[in-house]
Amino acid sequence: MKTTAYFRTSVMVRRPYLKMEWIEHVLKNHIRTEVQPNGRIRYWGYVAEVDKYLRVVTEPDGETVHNAFFDRRFRP
């Protein structure tokens, strides 16, 4: 999986509990997507293991992960 330097040096440092398999799962099995004004793409998916919704943000190519976090405000 491709990731940005920001993801590797900032996101994963602040959120070491995130598992790469969760991120891959959301990218393959998302329940909603949204394109941001800057072209990045938001994907939301459910992670049953923790009973939460994970938001994964990719670069405009749709595959390079830039950010990921549990989105407490997301409602399916």
C-alpha positions as CSV (number, residue, x, y, z in Angstrom):
1,M,0.0,0.0,0.0
2,K,1.3,3.4,-0.9
3,T,1.4,6.1,1.8
4,T,2.5,9.7,2.0
5,A,5.4,10.9,4.2
6,Y,2.8,12.7,6.3
7,F,1.0,9.5,7.0
8,R,4.1,7.6,7.9
9,T,5.7,10.3,10.1
10,S,2.7,12.0,11.7
11,V,-0.5,9.9,11.5
12,M,1.0,6.6,12.5
13,V,3.1,8.2,15.2
14,R,-0.1,9.8,16.7
15,R,-2.3,6.8,16.1
16,P,-0.2,3.6,16.6
17,Y,-3.3,1.6,17.3
18,L,-4.4,1.8,13.6
19,K,-3.9,-1.4,11.7
20,M,-2.9,-1.4,8.0
21,E,-5.4,-4.2,7.4
22,W,-8.2,-2.0,8.6
23,I,-7.2,0.7,6.2
24,E,-7.0,-1.8,3.3
25,H,-10.4,-3.2,4.3
26,V,-12.0,0.3,4.2
27,L,-10.5,1.1,0.8
28,K,-11.8,-2.2,-0.6
29,N,-15.2,-2.2,1.2
30,H,-16.1,1.4,1.8
31,I,-19.7,2.4,2.4
32,R,-19.3,6.0,1.4
33,T,-16.9,8.2,-0.5
34,E,-16.5,11.9,-1.0
35,V,-14.1,14.0,-3.0
36,Q,-12.6,17.0,-1.1
37,P,-12.2,20.4,-2.8
38,N,-8.4,19.7,-3.0
39,G,-9.0,16.4,-4.9
40,R,-8.3,14.0,-2.1
41,I,-10.8,11.3,-1.6
42,R,-12.5,10.3,1.7
43,Y,-13.5,6.7,2.3
44,W,-15.6,5.5,5.2
45,G,-15.9,1.9,6.3
46,Y,-16.9,-0.1,9.3
47,V,-14.3,-1.9,11.4
48,A,-16.2,-4.6,13.3
49,E,-13.2,-5.5,15.4
50,V,-13.5,-2.2,17.2
51,D,-17.2,-1.4,16.4
52,K,-16.3,2.0,14.8
53,Y,-16.2,3.7,11.5
54,L,-12.8,4.5,10.0
55,R,-12.2,7.4,7.6
56,V,-9.3,7.0,5.2
57,V,-8.2,9.9,3.1
58,T,-6.2,9.2,-0.1
59,E,-4.4,11.4,-2.6
60,P,-6.4,12.1,-5.8
61,D,-5.1,8.8,-7.2
62,G,-7.4,6.9,-4.8
63,E,-4.7,4.6,-3.6
64,T,-2.0,6.6,-1.8
65,V,-3.1,6.9,1.9
66,H,-2.7,10.4,3.4
67,N,-4.7,10.2,6.6
68,A,-6.8,7.7,8.7
69,F,-8.8,8.1,11.9
70,F,-11.9,6.8,13.6
71,D,-14.7,9.2,12.7
72,R,-17.0,9.6,15.7
73,R,-19.4,12.0,13.9
74,F,-20.0,9.6,10.9
75,R,-23.6,8.3,10.6
76,P,-24.2,5.7,7.9
